[in-house]
Amino acid sequence: MEALLKSIFVLTVAIIFLRYLGCNDPVYIETVNPTDPISLPSGIHRSVLIVGGGLAGLSAALELAERGYNVTVKEASPMLGGRLKSTEAEILGETFRVDHGFHALFYNYYTFKDVLHRLGINDNFQRWGANHFRFRTYKDEVVESKGPYPFNVIATLLKSPNFKVSDIFGILRISLFFAYYNHDTVYQRYGNITFDEWAEAERAPVWFADTVLRPALSVTFNERTVLNAAEILMYSHFYFTGDEKADQRLIAKVDHRTAVFDPWEQRLKSLGVKIDKNTFVTDLRFDKDWHVSGISPCSQESYDHVILATDLSAVKAIFTKTNQHFPRSKQVNCILKRLQQLPLAPPYKVLRVWFDKQLSSTHPPILQTPEFHPINLVVQYHLIEEKSHEWSQRTGGSIIEFHLYAWSFGDVEDRNVWTKIAPTVKDIYPEIFVKNFKILGYFVHSGKEFASFPASLEHIRPTVNFPSECGVTNLNLAGDWLHTDYPSALMERAVSTGRIAANQVLLSDHVRQAPTLVTSNFGPGYI
Ligand SMILES: Cc1cc2nc3c(=O)[nH]c(=O)nc-3n(C[C@H](O)[C@H](O)[C@H](O)COP(=O)(O)OP(=O)(O)OC[C@H]3O[C@@H](n4cnc5c(N)ncnc54)[C@H](O)[C@@H]3O)c2cc1C
């Protein structure tokens, strides 16, 4: 009976997906001005200020510098990279470049991959295969999309040790939903409800929602109870069903400063980009036509265009301060009012520990642990990064990173973070305690820059050119906190909004826009 039901299941999923095999190839956002020149004509000079040297800002800088613009980047920190920057840490008398946290780059990151290609740094990355999950209430899952639609989806579901034949109809309903995913309507229909409300309304089988869909909630850095359903449905499309290879990942072989930001900075400098680090921009200055003319603290400088590519909290702070200088400006008020409605996600921490021993080889290098709050992800760095590997070979030790999202323990001194999480670590890796691993070194990154994506606010989330809706036409936004009309998230949203912001600048100067390849707005069932 079970075999019969499974066969019916395979056949039905196959019919759902197979009808329009391969119909969700990536698409180019149309260049609006294909007949305009590719670069600024000689004799024409245009200046652009980019505030923020993270992925979004650097993406815009690369595009505009290559088209002949005078680009200046102002970055508050002493180094580029934003949430992907690498800090130097002295551990046991050695210098390690410690990334802000492990990052994975996915198959659908078309704009980011284009940048890596243009910088000639593809070789700094390696493939990361299957996705390993450990749960408290379910059996361990190993997820990897293999083969074309619909066989990849069927194989993944049937391979799941948590799969229950009695849930077949529920899974078919959800498969149908993703086969017919529509980015144009998903935010209107599900942006106002939480993911939990959606799962209940769709009668999604509980194990399926917990083990397949909900794990994506944690990587948004949001609290799972508030996150809107549309955002998480978009994640599922973007990272799994949006392309049969969507779950393929690349990870850096070395720290991201060496792999990405040093070469990127060199390229920008070779194109004449001025990079001012340690420059904290506090507010914007306007001319009488409500064009941004400059910034504080560099009020003597003026620019034709400005791109604000800082994180949400910084954009809010800059507009709050700007509002103090222009309290009666309806333009500034219009922007600030919108920003003030957008909340931030809870703080997070990333703890990297140097141990004197190594875990047994049965543990995967990268493990997601969505039910072990506050630990969401554990990475054995000595198994994936060259410098850490070399250190572990020499010493017999290991370097393990713990990602602690939606941190709810309040202010805790760095040296006490391990004590707080040790009981949870013990549940995941009892071996560390049984074999009495000794801590040799310790590094903590703390942050609170992520935007929250709660239900009911998606209709007001700004897009790149939102300032123009308020009457400020030479200002654009870029960053991972914005809404995009195409599926995107995290690093790809940062890099692609940087390019879209650059495209706004190019369009206004009659220079041809850059092509932008994006994930299809539709699931594989659509024509
Ligand atoms: C631990 C961790 C793991 C992650 N893992 C992944 C992953 O696996 N895959 C993925 O796709 N994404 C991941 N992300 C998310 C990814 O890092 C971000 O989405 C992306 O880096 C955001 O880039 P951004 O340019 O939008 O913003 P940011 O990187 O925040 O850049 C903004 C820049 O603006 C600067 N700035 C702020 N205020 C000012 C000011 N007043 N004046 C001047 N400069 C200012 C900041 O210093 C910063 O450099 C992860 C993030 C973290 C923290």
PDBQT file of the ligand as one rigid body, heavy atoms in Angstrom, charges set to zero:
ROOT
HETATM    1  C1  LIG A 601      27.172  35.905  10.231  1.00  0.00    +0.000 C 
HETATM    2  C2  LIG A 601      26.623  36.221   8.884  1.00  0.00    +0.000 A 
HETATM    3  C3  LIG A 601      26.453  35.199   7.949  1.00  0.00    +0.000 A 
HETATM    4  C4  LIG A 601      25.891  35.475   6.704  1.00  0.00    +0.000 A 
HETATM    5  N1  LIG A 601      25.791  34.469   5.797  1.00  0.00    +0.000 NA
HETATM    6  C5  LIG A 601      25.332  34.745   4.545  1.00  0.00    +0.000 A 
HETATM    7  C6  LIG A 601      25.297  33.735   3.551  1.00  0.00    +0.000 A 
HETATM    8  O1  LIG A 601      25.706  32.588   3.790  1.00  0.00    +0.000 OA
HETATM    9  N2  LIG A 601      24.819  34.062   2.317  1.00  0.00    +0.000 N 
HETATM   10  C7  LIG A 601      24.383  35.316   2.020  1.00  0.00    +0.000 A 
HETATM   11  O2  LIG A 601      23.954  35.557   0.887  1.00  0.00    +0.000 OA
HETATM   12  N3  LIG A 601      24.425  36.294   2.944  1.00  0.00    +0.000 NA
HETATM   13  C8  LIG A 601      24.879  36.042   4.193  1.00  0.00    +0.000 A 
HETATM   14  N4  LIG A 601      24.929  37.041   5.135  1.00  0.00    +0.000 N 
HETATM   15  C9  LIG A 601      24.343  38.355   4.788  1.00  0.00    +0.000 C 
HETATM   16  C10 LIG A 601      25.319  39.249   4.027  1.00  0.00    +0.000 C 
HETATM   17  O3  LIG A 601      26.505  39.418   4.740  1.00  0.00    +0.000 OA
HETATM   18  C11 LIG A 601      24.651  40.614   3.838  1.00  0.00    +0.000 C 
HETATM   19  O4  LIG A 601      23.377  40.427   3.241  1.00  0.00    +0.000 OA
HETATM   20  C12 LIG A 601      25.459  41.544   2.940  1.00  0.00    +0.000 C 
HETATM   21  O5  LIG A 601      26.817  41.526   3.266  1.00  0.00    +0.000 OA
HETATM   22  C13 LIG A 601      24.889  42.954   3.073  1.00  0.00    +0.000 C 
HETATM   23  O6  LIG A 601      25.623  43.844   2.258  1.00  0.00    +0.000 OA
HETATM   24  P1  LIG A 601      25.227  45.385   2.203  1.00  0.00    +0.000 P 
HETATM   25  O7  LIG A 601      26.206  46.045   1.320  1.00  0.00    +0.000 OA
HETATM   26  O8  LIG A 601      23.780  45.510   1.899  1.00  0.00    +0.000 OA
HETATM   27  O9  LIG A 601      25.370  45.927   3.703  1.00  0.00    +0.000 OA
HETATM   28  P2  LIG A 601      26.646  46.000   4.649  1.00  0.00    +0.000 P 
HETATM   29  O10 LIG A 601      27.542  44.845   4.425  1.00  0.00    +0.000 OA
HETATM   30  O11 LIG A 601      26.110  46.182   6.034  1.00  0.00    +0.000 OA
HETATM   31  O12 LIG A 601      27.413  47.308   4.172  1.00  0.00    +0.000 OA
HETATM   32  C14 LIG A 601      27.073  48.583   4.619  1.00  0.00    +0.000 C 
HETATM   33  C15 LIG A 601      28.347  49.379   4.781  1.00  0.00    +0.000 C 
HETATM   34  O13 LIG A 601      28.002  50.713   5.146  1.00  0.00    +0.000 OA
HETATM   35  C16 LIG A 601      28.951  51.171   6.109  1.00  0.00    +0.000 C 
HETATM   36  N5  LIG A 601      28.343  52.272   6.849  1.00  0.00    +0.000 N 
HETATM   37  C17 LIG A 601      27.330  52.191   7.763  1.00  0.00    +0.000 A 
HETATM   38  N6  LIG A 601      27.052  53.424   8.220  1.00  0.00    +0.000 NA
HETATM   39  C18 LIG A 601      27.869  54.290   7.584  1.00  0.00    +0.000 A 
HETATM   40  C19 LIG A 601      28.024  55.696   7.640  1.00  0.00    +0.000 A 
HETATM   41  N7  LIG A 601      27.261  56.455   8.435  1.00  0.00    +0.000 N 
HETATM   42  N8  LIG A 601      28.972  56.269   6.859  1.00  0.00    +0.000 NA
HETATM   43  C20 LIG A 601      29.756  55.497   6.044  1.00  0.00    +0.000 A 
HETATM   44  N9  LIG A 601      29.643  54.155   5.961  1.00  0.00    +0.000 NA
HETATM   45  C21 LIG A 601      28.700  53.566   6.709  1.00  0.00    +0.000 A 
HETATM   46  C22 LIG A 601      29.188  49.926   6.958  1.00  0.00    +0.000 C 
HETATM   47  O14 LIG A 601      30.379  50.042   7.710  1.00  0.00    +0.000 OA
HETATM   48  C23 LIG A 601      29.244  48.842   5.902  1.00  0.00    +0.000 C 
HETATM   49  O15 LIG A 601      30.541  48.667   5.406  1.00  0.00    +0.000 OA
HETATM   50  C24 LIG A 601      25.482  36.796   6.389  1.00  0.00    +0.000 A 
HETATM   51  C25 LIG A 601      25.683  37.827   7.308  1.00  0.00    +0.000 A 
HETATM   52  C26 LIG A 601      26.241  37.551   8.552  1.00  0.00    +0.000 A 
HETATM   53  C27 LIG A 601      26.438  38.661   9.529  1.00  0.00    +0.000 C 
ENDROOT
TORSDOF 0
